[in-house]
């Protein structure tokens, strides 16, 4: 559920930010850095989980970024929409729980969940890259 939620958020935001007009992309460096940081949190978590290690500290890191989402992107996509995405991230901020979710699942299911997590990070990286190109 965590990976799938982050995947959906990343994919949705990629679609939204790829359609923003030039005027609204003036703050792109800060926003691009924000999305790069989100991607890094997800990538780091995935790397820990692939090694079978517990991703210490990543929950709080993701929660911190979720609390900053509305203020970071609200003026670009609308306060309500930004708050909705922030709330969705807050719903899964305990990303470290994926460690427990992966215990006892088949190797294929484990691989599938981690692939979704990696794809989620890719969408957040894609948003950041798009914003950098547009600035």
Secondary structure as GFF3:
##gff-version 3
##sequence-region A 1 135
A	DSSP	alpha_helix	2	17	.	.	.	ID=ss1
A	DSSP	three_ten_helix	22	25	.	.	.	ID=ss2
A	DSSP	alpha_helix	28	50	.	.	.	ID=ss3
A	DSSP	alpha_helix	58	77	.	.	.	ID=ss4
A	DSSP	alpha_helix	79	91	.	.	.	ID=ss5
A	DSSP	three_ten_helix	95	97	.	.	.	ID=ss6
A	DSSP	alpha_helix	98	102	.	.	.	ID=ss7
A	DSSP	alpha_helix	107	134	.	.	.	ID=ss8
###
